[in-house]
Amino acid sequence: MTARFYFANLCADVSRFLKARAERNETRAQDALSRAYRTLSFLRNAGRPEAYEEGLLLLRGAVLAAEERLEETRAALDALARQYHTVSE
């Protein structure tokens, strides 16, 4: 699998986490967060350290922002995912 694949999956995991938090479903939020960290570990081994670092920052930012700025964070995540998708490997 490529770094692009893992980053896209990380974005999906983070999006599920934010959606679950918005719905106040802590069980689903923790499940999505666990998947996101697992995906991040795959991204780390994908040979693109810059993608891993960006993914790590994305995940940390989402966790910090989840309480107060859910919609703004989700919109920024969508924009980031679109931007990363257009970058060639």
FITI-884357 format. One record per residue (C-alpha): residue number from 1; x, y, z. Coordinates in Angstrom, 1 decimal. Example, Ala and Ser with C-alpha at 12.3 -4.5 7.8 and 13.67 -1.06 7.14 Angstrom:
FITI-884357
<pos = 1 | xx = 12.3 | yy = -4.5 | zz = 7.8>
<pos = 2 | xx = 13.7 | yy = -1.1 | zz = 7.1>
end
This chain:
FITI-884357
<pos = 1 | xx = 0.0 | yy = 0.0 | zz = 0.0>
<pos = 2 | xx = 1.1 | yy = 3.6 | zz = -0.6>
<pos = 3 | xx = 1.4 | yy = 6.5 | zz = 1.7>
<pos = 4 | xx = -1.4 | yy = 8.2 | zz = -0.2>
<pos = 5 | xx = -3.7 | yy = 5.2 | zz = 0.6>
<pos = 6 | xx = -2.8 | yy = 5.2 | zz = 4.3>
<pos = 7 | xx = -3.2 | yy = 9.0 | zz = 4.5>
<pos = 8 | xx = -6.7 | yy = 8.8 | zz = 2.9>
<pos = 9 | xx = -7.6 | yy = 6.1 | zz = 5.4>
<pos = 10 | xx = -6.3 | yy = 8.2 | zz = 8.3>
<pos = 11 | xx = -8.5 | yy = 11.1 | zz = 7.1>
<pos = 12 | xx = -11.5 | yy = 8.8 | zz = 7.1>
<pos = 13 | xx = -10.7 | yy = 7.5 | zz = 10.6>
<pos = 14 | xx = -10.3 | yy = 11.0 | zz = 11.9>
<pos = 15 | xx = -13.5 | yy = 12.1 | zz = 10.2>
<pos = 16 | xx = -15.4 | yy = 9.2 | zz = 11.9>
<pos = 17 | xx = -13.8 | yy = 10.2 | zz = 15.2>
<pos = 18 | xx = -15.0 | yy = 13.8 | zz = 14.8>
<pos = 19 | xx = -18.5 | yy = 12.7 | zz = 13.7>
<pos = 20 | xx = -18.8 | yy = 10.4 | zz = 16.7>
<pos = 21 | xx = -17.7 | yy = 13.2 | zz = 19.0>
<pos = 22 | xx = -20.2 | yy = 15.5 | zz = 17.5>
<pos = 23 | xx = -22.9 | yy = 12.9 | zz = 18.1>
<pos = 24 | xx = -21.6 | yy = 12.4 | zz = 21.6>
<pos = 25 | xx = -21.0 | yy = 8.7 | zz = 21.0>
<pos = 26 | xx = -17.9 | yy = 8.0 | zz = 23.0>
<pos = 27 | xx = -17.8 | yy = 4.3 | zz = 22.1>
<pos = 28 | xx = -17.7 | yy = 5.0 | zz = 18.4>
<pos = 29 | xx = -15.3 | yy = 7.9 | zz = 19.0>
<pos = 30 | xx = -12.8 | yy = 5.7 | zz = 20.8>
<pos = 31 | xx = -13.1 | yy = 3.0 | zz = 18.2>
<pos = 32 | xx = -12.4 | yy = 5.4 | zz = 15.4>
<pos = 33 | xx = -9.5 | yy = 6.9 | zz = 17.4>
<pos = 34 | xx = -8.0 | yy = 3.4 | zz = 17.9>
<pos = 35 | xx = -8.3 | yy = 2.8 | zz = 14.1>
<pos = 36 | xx = -6.7 | yy = 6.1 | zz = 13.4>
<pos = 37 | xx = -3.6 | yy = 5.3 | zz = 15.5>
<pos = 38 | xx = -3.4 | yy = 1.9 | zz = 13.9>
<pos = 39 | xx = -3.5 | yy = 3.5 | zz = 10.4>
<pos = 40 | xx = -0.9 | yy = 6.1 | zz = 11.5>
<pos = 41 | xx = 1.4 | yy = 3.2 | zz = 12.3>
<pos = 42 | xx = 1.0 | yy = 1.8 | zz = 8.8>
<pos = 43 | xx = 1.6 | yy = 5.3 | zz = 7.4>
<pos = 44 | xx = 4.8 | yy = 5.5 | zz = 9.4>
<pos = 45 | xx = 6.2 | yy = 2.5 | zz = 7.6>
<pos = 46 | xx = 5.1 | yy = 3.6 | zz = 4.1>
<pos = 47 | xx = 8.4 | yy = 5.3 | zz = 3.4>
<pos = 48 | xx = 7.1 | yy = 8.9 | zz = 3.3>
<pos = 49 | xx = 8.1 | yy = 10.5 | zz = 6.6>
<pos = 50 | xx = 6.5 | yy = 13.8 | zz = 5.6>
<pos = 51 | xx = 3.2 | yy = 12.1 | zz = 5.2>
<pos = 52 | xx = 3.6 | yy = 10.4 | zz = 8.6>
<pos = 53 | xx = 4.4 | yy = 13.7 | zz = 10.3>
<pos = 54 | xx = 1.4 | yy = 15.4 | zz = 8.7>
<pos = 55 | xx = -0.8 | yy = 12.6 | zz = 9.7>
<pos = 56 | xx = 0.5 | yy = 12.8 | zz = 13.3>
<pos = 57 | xx = -0.2 | yy = 16.5 | zz = 13.4>
<pos = 58 | xx = -3.7 | yy = 15.9 | zz = 11.9>
<pos = 59 | xx = -4.6 | yy = 13.3 | zz = 14.5>
<pos = 60 | xx = -3.2 | yy = 15.4 | zz = 17.4>
<pos = 61 | xx = -5.1 | yy = 18.4 | zz = 16.2>
<pos = 62 | xx = -8.3 | yy = 16.6 | zz = 15.8>
<pos = 63 | xx = -8.1 | yy = 15.2 | zz = 19.3>
<pos = 64 | xx = -7.4 | yy = 18.7 | zz = 20.7>
<pos = 65 | xx = -10.1 | yy = 20.4 | zz = 18.6>
<pos = 66 | xx = -12.8 | yy = 17.8 | zz = 19.1>
<pos = 67 | xx = -14.3 | yy = 19.4 | zz = 22.1>
<pos = 68 | xx = -14.8 | yy = 22.9 | zz = 20.9>
<pos = 69 | xx = -14.5 | yy = 23.3 | zz = 17.1>
<pos = 70 | xx = -15.9 | yy = 20.1 | zz = 15.5>
<pos = 71 | xx = -17.4 | yy = 21.6 | zz = 12.4>
<pos = 72 | xx = -14.4 | yy = 23.8 | zz = 11.7>
<pos = 73 | xx = -12.0 | yy = 20.9 | zz = 12.2>
<pos = 74 | xx = -14.1 | yy = 18.6 | zz = 9.9>
<pos = 75 | xx = -14.1 | yy = 21.2 | zz = 7.1>
<pos = 76 | xx = -10.3 | yy = 21.7 | zz = 7.4>
<pos = 77 | xx = -9.8 | yy = 17.9 | zz = 7.4>
<pos = 78 | xx = -11.9 | yy = 17.6 | zz = 4.2>
<pos = 79 | xx = -9.8 | yy = 20.3 | zz = 2.5>
<pos = 80 | xx = -6.6 | yy = 18.6 | zz = 3.6>
<pos = 81 | xx = -7.7 | yy = 15.3 | zz = 2.3>
<pos = 82 | xx = -8.6 | yy = 16.8 | zz = -1.1>
<pos = 83 | xx = -5.2 | yy = 18.6 | zz = -1.3>
<pos = 84 | xx = -3.2 | yy = 15.6 | zz = -0.4>
<pos = 85 | xx = -5.1 | yy = 13.5 | zz = -2.9>
<pos = 86 | xx = -3.9 | yy = 15.7 | zz = -5.7>
<pos = 87 | xx = -0.2 | yy = 15.4 | zz = -4.7>
<pos = 88 | xx = 1.6 | yy = 12.8 | zz = -6.7>
<pos = 89 | xx = 3.9 | yy = 10.3 | zz = -5.1>
end
